[in-house]
Amino acid sequence: MGGERADIESRISMLARENDVRIVGPNCIGSFDGNNRFDSFFYPRERLKRPKGGSMSFITQSGTWGCAFLESAMDTGVGKMVSYGNRVDVDEGDLIAYLATDPETKVIGSYLEGLGEGRKFLEGVKTANQNNKPVVVFKTGRNQMSAHASVSHTGAYAAAMKYTRGRLSRVV
């Protein structure tokens, strides 16, 4: 949403591109693969149980939604779960495209607060569709209260919305 932190994110993004390194985050809880047990979460297992492997994968800007997904998938299992937060580099379009061709993923779920590159996201969804993989999208921020929550959470609407005297409005 601006200031010093935005400058830091911009510098990280530039350095990653210069060095051909991909970055997930910041402002995320990490990634998990239920099948090969890769786990980059900073939550200890005592606080967040990890489900068994499965064929359902999930991407989310919100770590809280990711944790809720994992907890609800204890019986069904999880292929992959990626919390990508502020998407300084890797975004929802990259993740959908990856999961669309992942042989272990059969269904893709997502929680979106905003889209970085809508066309790239739709291309990934099209690839998933061609591979007979349903994509389920939960998009927040469609009403006043949820838009406010998105702005205060990741700043996803910061460029398109302004908050004045307790109300959100679109910036034209």
C-alpha positions as CSV (number, residue, x, y, z in Angstrom):
1,M,0.0,0.0,0.0
2,G,3.0,2.3,-0.5
3,G,5.8,3.6,1.6
4,E,9.0,1.9,2.6
5,R,7.6,-1.6,2.5
6,A,6.5,-1.2,-1.1
7,D,10.0,0.0,-2.0
8,I,11.5,-3.1,-0.3
9,E,9.1,-5.4,-2.2
10,S,10.0,-3.6,-5.5
11,R,13.7,-4.1,-4.8
12,I,13.2,-7.8,-3.9
13,S,11.3,-8.3,-7.1
14,M,13.9,-6.5,-9.2
15,L,16.8,-8.6,-7.6
16,A,14.8,-11.8,-8.2
17,R,14.3,-11.0,-11.9
18,E,18.0,-10.1,-12.3
19,N,19.1,-13.4,-10.7
20,D,16.4,-15.6,-12.3
21,V,14.9,-16.6,-8.9
22,R,11.1,-17.0,-8.4
23,I,9.6,-15.8,-5.1
24,V,6.3,-16.8,-3.4
25,G,5.1,-14.1,-1.0
26,P,5.8,-12.1,1.0
27,N,3.0,-11.9,3.6
28,C,2.2,-15.6,3.2
29,I,2.5,-18.8,5.3
30,G,4.3,-20.9,2.7
31,S,3.6,-24.0,0.6
32,F,2.7,-27.6,1.3
33,D,2.7,-30.8,-0.8
34,G,0.6,-33.6,0.8
35,N,2.1,-36.2,-1.5
36,N,5.8,-35.7,-1.2
37,R,5.5,-33.9,2.2
38,F,7.3,-30.7,1.2
39,D,6.5,-28.2,3.9
40,S,7.7,-24.6,4.1
41,F,5.0,-23.4,6.6
42,F,6.2,-21.5,9.6
43,Y,3.4,-22.9,11.7
44,P,4.5,-25.9,13.9
45,R,2.7,-29.2,13.4
46,E,1.2,-28.8,16.9
47,R,-0.6,-25.7,15.8
48,L,-1.5,-26.7,12.2
49,K,-2.0,-30.3,11.4
50,R,-1.0,-31.4,7.9
51,P,-3.4,-33.7,5.9
52,K,-2.5,-36.8,4.0
53,G,-1.7,-36.6,0.3
54,G,-4.5,-36.2,-2.2
55,S,-5.6,-34.8,-5.6
56,M,-7.2,-31.5,-4.6
57,S,-4.9,-28.4,-4.7
58,F,-5.6,-24.9,-3.3
59,I,-4.0,-21.5,-3.8
60,T,-4.7,-18.5,-1.6
61,Q,-3.7,-15.0,-0.9
62,S,-4.8,-15.5,2.7
63,G,-2.9,-17.8,5.0
64,T,-6.0,-18.0,7.2
65,W,-8.0,-19.4,4.3
66,G,-5.2,-21.8,3.5
67,C,-5.1,-23.1,7.1
68,A,-8.9,-23.5,7.1
69,F,-8.7,-25.4,3.8
70,L,-6.0,-27.8,5.2
71,E,-8.1,-28.4,8.4
72,S,-11.2,-29.2,6.3
73,A,-9.2,-31.5,4.0
74,M,-7.9,-33.9,6.7
75,D,-10.1,-36.8,5.4
76,T,-9.9,-36.1,1.7
77,G,-6.2,-35.2,1.5
78,V,-4.4,-32.4,-0.2
79,G,-2.2,-32.4,-3.3
80,K,-0.7,-28.9,-2.9
81,M,-1.5,-25.8,-1.0
82,V,0.2,-22.5,-1.7
83,S,-0.3,-19.3,0.2
84,Y,1.1,-16.6,-2.0
85,G,0.3,-13.3,-0.1
86,N,1.4,-10.1,-1.8
87,R,2.6,-11.8,-4.9
88,V,5.8,-9.8,-5.4
89,D,6.7,-12.4,-8.2
90,V,4.7,-15.6,-8.4
91,D,1.0,-14.9,-8.7
92,E,-2.3,-16.7,-9.1
93,G,-1.9,-17.0,-12.8
94,D,1.5,-18.7,-12.4
95,L,0.1,-21.1,-9.8
96,I,-3.1,-22.0,-11.8
97,A,-0.9,-22.7,-14.9
98,Y,1.4,-24.9,-12.8
99,L,-1.5,-26.9,-11.2
100,A,-3.3,-27.2,-14.6
101,T,-0.4,-29.4,-15.8
102,D,0.4,-31.1,-12.4
103,P,-0.3,-34.8,-12.8
104,E,-1.2,-35.2,-9.1
105,T,-3.8,-32.4,-9.1
106,K,-7.3,-33.2,-10.2
107,V,-9.3,-30.2,-8.8
108,I,-8.0,-26.7,-8.2
109,G,-9.5,-24.4,-5.6
110,S,-8.6,-20.7,-5.0
111,Y,-9.3,-17.8,-2.7
112,L,-8.7,-14.5,-4.4
113,E,-8.7,-11.0,-3.0
114,G,-7.7,-9.5,-6.3
115,L,-6.0,-10.4,-9.6
116,G,-2.6,-9.2,-10.7
117,E,-2.8,-10.3,-14.3
118,G,-6.3,-11.4,-15.2
119,R,-5.5,-12.7,-18.7
120,K,-2.7,-14.9,-17.4
121,F,-5.0,-16.3,-14.8
122,L,-7.7,-17.0,-17.4
123,E,-5.1,-18.8,-19.6
124,G,-4.2,-21.0,-16.7
125,V,-7.9,-21.8,-16.1
126,K,-8.3,-22.5,-19.8
127,T,-5.4,-25.0,-19.6
128,A,-7.0,-26.6,-16.5
129,N,-10.3,-26.9,-18.4
130,Q,-8.6,-28.6,-21.4
131,N,-7.0,-31.1,-18.9
132,N,-10.5,-31.8,-17.4
133,K,-9.6,-30.1,-14.1
134,P,-12.3,-28.1,-12.4
135,V,-11.2,-24.7,-11.0
136,V,-13.3,-23.3,-8.1
137,V,-12.7,-19.7,-7.4
138,F,-13.9,-17.9,-4.2
139,K,-13.5,-14.2,-4.9
140,T,-13.8,-11.8,-2.0
141,G,-14.2,-8.0,-2.0
142,R,-17.4,-7.9,-4.0
143,N,-19.3,-5.9,-1.3
144,Q,-18.4,-3.0,1.1
145,M,-17.5,-5.1,4.1
146,S,-15.4,-7.7,2.3
147,A,-13.6,-5.1,0.1
148,H,-12.6,-3.3,3.3
149,A,-11.3,-6.6,4.7
150,S,-9.2,-7.2,1.6
151,V,-7.7,-3.7,1.6
152,S,-6.8,-4.1,5.3
153,H,-5.5,-7.6,4.8
154,T,-3.2,-7.6,1.7
155,G,-3.9,-4.3,0.1
156,A,-5.3,-6.1,-2.9
157,Y,-7.6,-3.2,-3.7
158,A,-5.4,-0.4,-2.7
159,A,-4.9,0.9,-6.2
160,A,-8.6,0.8,-7.1
161,M,-10.3,1.7,-3.8
162,K,-10.0,4.4,-1.2
163,Y,-11.2,4.3,2.4
164,T,-12.7,7.6,3.6
165,R,-14.8,8.2,6.7
166,G,-15.6,4.5,7.2
167,R,-16.6,3.8,3.6
168,L,-14.8,2.3,0.7
169,S,-15.2,3.8,-2.8
170,R,-13.8,3.0,-6.2
171,V,-11.1,5.4,-7.5
172,V,-11.9,6.2,-11.1
